[in-house]
Amino acid sequence: MDKSYIPEGYVSVLDVYHTQTAIGKLRKIFEEKLSLALNLKRISAPLFVDSGSGLNDDLNGVERPVSFDIPAAGVTAQVVHSLAKWKRMALAKYSFREGNGLWTDMNAIRRDEQTDNIHSLYVDQWDWEKVIRCEDRTLDYLKNTVKLIVGAICDTCEQINGIYPQLNTSIERKVYFVTSQELEDMYPELTPKQRENKVAKDHGTVFIMQIGKVLRSGKLHDGRAPDYDDWELNGDILFYNPVLDSALEISSMGIRVDRESLIKQLEIRGCTDRLELPFHKMLVNGELPLTIGGGIGQSRLCMLLLGKAHVGEVQVSVWDSHTVKVCEEKGVVLL
């Protein structure tokens, strides 16, 4: 998906007024269900971090963070791309125990994002992180956590449908698990995004595992920073979106790196210099807990469950002239 488009015949089921009410209800319902499913406690989180802390998410390594100086503190700050590393430090600082975790409202600016139906410069996520045991760093534990998250989403969907029966949104509870390499082997002639669309349409709900590893083709299915997810134990949750007839990634998540996988992945990416940063030193020295975590897109989940064609129908952002024109022509209201 390169540019925004509105499917022929699309009309929003809910008007703008009722959409705003539904967004508030949906978020409250899901937050409660996610907290119960994963044993999470809400905490406050930063909008920006010290650029020298190593806490910001480098995403694919090319995205430029929004930076500004703070004269009073004598440092340069960066608006977060995500809270993947910060959350892990917070779990240690706040003395969370094994089996317990946190979630927070994460707001970010991704200035280099190419905007379309599902991508915006403004990012809002439920960022969550949970302390686990060494023996939990397994594929079975990862899969079970994915099932719990999908269950919370499906329960939320059913409750929202009960409030707004005109929506009649349907979500597949059964998760189809597949590795990025298996997906390439299945559809070698397709691009990674085309593979995602194909497998999501065939199975409804999909978890694509091992994101960040180089495939046998020599390519990546998708980029993933080397210093938070263990590339052997991570993945993306995708749902089939019937409005756009495509896959919709709702969550990027995984079991986080331990000392060995951190060093290995930094070596693969040629950025072992990060080991001198405060966060990385703490991890190598065993000062941070073992964790699992991820982000769940707030606007994307609202978009999916409320049957919207464009993320701008459920969040306020700045859009390119093409998007504005297309939406105006199709009668789609951008917030």
N, C-alpha and C positions, 0 to 999 in steps of 0.2 A: 504494500500500500504506500504509494508515493505522494499522493495528493488527496485532499478531502473530496468526497463525493457523497451524494445522497441517493440511495436506491430509488428506482422508479416506483411511484405509488406510496412512498413512505409518508405516514402521518403519525405523529406522536400520540400514543394512547392517552397520556396525561397532559393537560395543559401546563403552562409555566407555573401557575400558582400551586396546583396540586403536586407538581413535580418537586417543588421546594419542600412541601410538607412531607412527601414520601421519602425524600433524601434524609431528612432528619429522623424519621421513624426507622428507616432501613439501617442507618449507622448505629443507632442505639441498640436495635435488636441484634445486629451482628456482633457488636462489641461484647455484649453479654454472653452470647453463645461461644465466641472465640475464647473469652476469658475462662469460661467453665470447661471447655473442651481441652485446653492446654494448661490450665492452672496458672493463669497470668494475672498480674496486678498492674494497673495503669500507673505510669509515672510521667513526669514532665521531661521534655527533651529540648535540646538546643536547635536554634535555627542556623547558627554558624559556629565554627570552631577555629581555634588557632591553626594557621596554615602550617606551622612547624611541628604539630603534634603527631602527624601521620594518621589522624583519625578520620579524615574525609575519605569517602569511597572514590577511587580513581576510575570506576566503571571500565571502559575499554582502553583507558590510558590516553585518549586524545581529546576528551571533552574538557572544556575550560571552565573551572569553577568561577563563580562570581566572587570577586575579592574586593576588600576595602581595608584601609588602614584604620586603626583605633589609637589615636594619639594618647588618650588617657592611659592605655595599657602598654603602649610602645610595641604593639604587634600588628601583624596583618591577619585579618580573619577571612575565612572562606564560608560562603553559604553551602550547607551540606548538600551532597548529591544523594546520600543515604546515610543511615545511622548504623550500618552493619558493625563497625568497629566500636563506636561509642557505646552501643548497648552492652557489649561484652565487658567493657570497663565498668559500666554502671552496675552490672550484676555483681562484680567483685567489690566495688566501693560500697554498695548498699547491703552487702552480706546476704545475697540470695542463696538459698540452699538447693541441693540437687532435687530436681523434680518441680521446682518453682521457676517462674519467669516473669517477664514484664512485657507490656505493650505500650506504645505511645503514638500520638498523632505526629507524623513526620511531614513537614512541608519543605519543599525544595524548589530550586530554580535550575533548570538545565538549559542554559542559553543556546547550546548548539543543537538542540533537538530539532529534527525535521517534523513539522506539524502535519498531522492528517487526522483521520477520524478517531484514532485512539492514542495519538501522541500530542502532548502539550508541553509548553515551556514550564508550566507549573505542575509540580508533582505532589500528590497527597497520598500517603500510605498509612496503613496500620503497620508500624514496624514492631516486630516482636522478637524476643530472645529468651531462651530457657536454658537453665543449667542442667547438664546431663552427666552421667557416669561414663567412665572409660569404656565399659562394656556396652554402652548404648550407641557407640559410634559404629553402627551397622546399617546395612541396607534395610533390614526388617524394621528397625526403629524409624528410619526415614520414611518408609512407606506407610507405616501406621500413623505417623504424624500427618502425612498428606491426607490420609483418609479422614482423620479427625477434622482437619480444616475444611475439606470438601463437605463433610457432614454438616458443619456449622453453616456453610454457605447454602446448602440445600434446605436446611431447616429455616434459615432466614427467608429464602425464596418462597417457601410454602406459607410462612406467616405473612409476608407482604402480599402474596396472592389472595390471602384471606381478607386482608384489609382493602385491597384493590382487585377484586375478582376480574375486572376487565383486562388486566394484564395477562393472566394465564401463562406466565413464564414457566418453562420446563427446564430443569437441570438434571443431568444424568449423575446418579450417586456412585455408580460403579466406576472406579478409576482404572484406566488402561495405562500400565506402566511400560515404558520403552526407553532404551538408551539412545543417545544421539547417534551412536554408531549403527545400532540396529535400524534406526530410521533412515540413515543414509543407505544402508544395504537394501532396504525395502524399496526406496525411491531414488536411486542414484542419478536419475535424469532430472530430478527436481531441485530447485534451490531450497535452502533451509526453511524459508517462510512458506514456500509451496508445500513442503513436506508437512509442516505444522497444520496448514489448512486441510490437507488431505486426511491426516490421521485424526484431527479433531472432528471433521465431518463424519468420518467412519465410526468413531467411538464416543463422541459427545464430550467426555471428560478425560483428559490425558495428563500424565506427568512424564515429561521428557527429562531423563536423567543424564548425569555426567556432562554438564555444560561447562565449557572452558577447555576441555581436552582437544588436542589436535586429532582430527579424524584420519582414517587411512587414506583419504583423498588428499591429505595435506592441508585441509581447510578446517575452520572452526564452525560448529553449528551456530554458535553465538559467543560473544565475548563475555568473560567473567574475570574480575580482578583476581590476582593470585594470592591475596593475603586475607581473605575472610572465608569463602567457601572452600571445602575440600572437593576438588573436581571429581573425585570418585563417589562422593556422597551428597550430591546436590541435584537441583533440577528446577523446572518451571511447571507450574500448574496452568493448563490451558482448558478453556471451555469453547464449545462450538457456539458461535454467535449467529443465529438464524437471520437477524436483521441485516447483517453485512455479508452473510454466507461465507464466514471465515473464522479462523481461530482467534481467540482473544486471550492473551496472557494476563492472568489475574495475579499471579504470585511468582516471585523468584525467591528461592529458599535453599537451605541445605544445612548439613552438619558442618560446623566451622573447622578451620584448620587447627591441627595440633602442631607441636614444635616441628615434627618430621615433615608433615605435608606442607607447612609454611615454607620451610627452607627449600624443599624440592621444587615447589611451584615458583618461588622467586628465582631460582636458578634457571628454570625452563624459560621464564620471561626475561631473564637477563637484568633483573633489578634487585640484586642482593644488597644494594646500598640501603634499601629500606630497613634492613636489620639494625641500622643505627638510630631509627626513629623510636620515640618513647613507647608507643603501643607495641611495636614489634619486639623491643627488648623485654618488655613485660611478659609477652607471650612465650618467648624463647626461655626466659628464666622461670617459667612455671607460676607466674604471679596472676594469671587470668584463668577462670574456670573453663572447662570444656563445655561447649554450648551448641545448640541448634537454633536457627532463627531465619527470619526472612521478612519480606515486605509484601503486603496485600494492598493492591491499588483501590483506594476508596472511590474515586470517580469511575474507574473501570467497572467495579462491582455494581455501582449504582446504574451505570450505563447498561450493563448486561441484564440486571434484574428488572429494570424499569423499561426495557425494550427501546432504548435510544439508539439513534444512528450515528450520533457524533458526541464526543466527550465534552464539547463545548455546551451541550444541553444540560450538563450536570455540574459544571464548574466554570468559574470566571477566569479568563486568561486573555492573552493578546494573540490575534490570529493574522495570518497573511491575507493579502487582498483576494487571492483565489478562493480561500475558504469562506470569507465574508460574502463574496459574490454568489457562490454556489448555494450557500445556506439561505441567502435572501431570495434567490430565484425559486427555491423549493419550499419556502415558507417555514424554514427551520429557525427557531429563535436561539441565538447564541447568548448565553448569560453575560 
